[in-house]
Amino acid sequence: MSNFSRRGLLKTGVAAGVLGLTGLPLRAQARGGKLTAGMNGANTSDTFDGRTHSDLFMIACSMGAVFDCLTEVAADGTLKGELAESWEASPDAKTWTFNLRSGVTFHNGKPFGADDVIESLQMHVAEGAKSAAQPIIAAVTEMKKMSDLQVQLTLKDGNADFPYLLSDYHILMYPAGQIEEAIAKGIGTGLYSTVSFDPGVRFVGKRVDNHYKGDAAGYFDEIEYIAINDTTARMNALMTGQVDAINRIDFKTEALLKANPALTIQDIPGNTHYYFPMLTKVAPFDQVNIRKALKYGINRQEMVDKILQGHGTVANDTPIGPANQYYNAEMEQLTYDPDKAKFYLKEAGMDSLNIDLSASDAAFTGGVDAALLYQASAKSGNININVIQEPADGYWSNVWLVKPFCESYFSGRATEDWMFSTAYEAGVPWNDSQWDQPRFQELLKIARAELDTDKRRAQYYEMQQILRDEGGVIVPMFANTVQALNNKIATPAKVGGLWQMDNARMAERWWMA
C-alpha cells in the first residue's frame, strides 16, 4: 500500500477495499490464550459511552475490543474500513457515501445496518450531549439512509479528511433503539463481548465466534484489562507476572525491565504530546504577553532529558508533530530564555508573576516532576509557580478543563484538521485553553476543504506559527509511546503509535507467541 497516498485514497474512493480489513499481513496465527494487560487512565465513573472517553483504559475496552467504528487507522497510519467497507466522495468533498459491511451482527444478535450508523452519529449532537466528537458530527447537515447497507452524509463544508475523522474512538457504532442498554451492558459489534466490567477496576472480554473479521484478527480467546493507575504498581505487576503487558512505563526504573530477559520494551515515535493548557479567558492568561513569558520560562530539552529520559523530542507549542503530513519543520524553535520571559512580563506591566499549576502523574507519567522542573526553570524569569499536586482519581473530571493552569497529554491525531478541530477550534469541548484567534479559525475552515497539497501545506504552516506565538498551550515535548510486554505475547513488526498499545487495538492485533 506504500504506492497510495492518503490524499489519493480519499479522492479516488478506493480506501477500505484496497487497504483490507485488518491492515495486517496475512498469516496463520493460532487462536487461543488470554491477554492480561495493566493500564492507567481508568476512573470509577467510566462507562461504555464513547462520548466520554478520554484515556487509554476505556478506549482499549471499547474501540479496541467491544465496539467498532466505521473506519480505522492502521498501524502504519493508513486508513481502512471497519464497519464501512468502502466510500466515495463528491468532487467538492461535501457528500460522502459509505457502503456498509453485510452480515455483521451486534453481540445481542441484532443485525448491523444504516439505522445504527445514523442513530450512533446523532447521539453526539443530541441536545445536552457532551462529546469530544461533537464538532465532527455537527459538520454533517444531512444523514440519509440510501439502503440498509448504505448511508450518505452531507457536510456543510467540504472536508477531505472526513473518513479519517470517523475512526475517532468516540464515534462507536451502537444498536439503534438500544443505545442505552448497549452502553450499560457493553453491546457492540467488536471482536470481544463483555463478560464483566467493574468501572475503574477491571474489564473481561470473550472472543466472539463467527465474527465478521474471521481469523484475520482477534487471536486471544479472552482478554482481561486491569486498571492500574499507579506507575510503580503497573511496573511491579508486569515484573511479577500478574499482567502480560503495560502502558506508560516508568523511565526511572526502565533498567529493571531491560534486565529481565522475559520482557520486551516497545519505544514507538508518534505525535503524543505532554502540555500545559492555560485558560485564555481567565486572568492573567488572557494576556498574550503573559503566555509568551511562560513559553520562554520552560526548559524543553531538560523536560525531554529528565522526564522522558530521551524517549521523545522537543516540541514547539503546537500539537502537530513529525508524524503529520504538514509538520512545519522550518519554524524557528522556541528555546528557554529567562531574559525574554522577564521582557514579556514587563510588556504585560508586571515585574513578576505568581501562579498555581495543578499537577498529577495521572496527566502523564512524571507529571509532578515535570511541574517541579517547570517551577525551577521559570523562577529565573521572575515567574513563581506554586505546584499543586492533585489526586489521580478524578483528575480528568475535576482538574482538566476546570483549573486555569494544569497539565495534560494528547495522543495526537492522524491528520492536522482532525487534531485542530478536536482541540483548537473555537467552542469545541476539548479546547482546553478556550483559545479563539480569528486568523487561526479562518485558516482552519479554509484548509479543511483545500485539495491542493501546496496550498494546504502553507495554510497549516501558518496555523502552527500562530499557535506557537499566540496560543494558549505550552507544548514542550513529543513523547514516544513506551510500553512493555512479556515475551509470551507476540506483536506485528509494525505497532501503531497513534495511541498507546497498538492504537489501543492490542486485543485485535497481538497473539500468543
Secondary structure, 3 states (H helix, E strand, C coil): CCCCCHHHHHHHCCHHHHHCCCCCCCCCCCCCCEEEEEECCCCCCCCCCHHHCCCHHHHHHHHHHHCCCCEEECCCCCEEECCEEEEEECCCCCEEEEEECCCCECCCCCECCHHHHHHHHHCCCCCCCCCCCHHHHHCEEEEEEEECCEEEEEECCCCCCHHHHCCCCCCCCCCCCCHHHHHHHCCCCCCEEEEEEECCCEEEEEECCCCCCCCCCCCCCEEEEEECCCHHHHHHHHHCCCCCEECCCCHHHHHHHHCCCCEEEEEECCCCEEEEEECCCCCCCCCHHHHHHHHHCCCHHHHHHHCCCCCEEECCCCCCCCCCCCCCCCCCCCCCCHHHHHHHHHHCCCCCEEEEEEECCCCCCCHHHHHHHHHHHHHCCCEEEEEEECCCCCHHHHCCCCCCEECEEECCCCCHHHHHHHHCCCCCCCCCCCCCCHHHHHHHHHHHHCCCHHHHHHHHHHHHHHHHHHCCEEEEEEECEEEEEECCEECCCCCCCCCHHHHCCHHHHCEEC
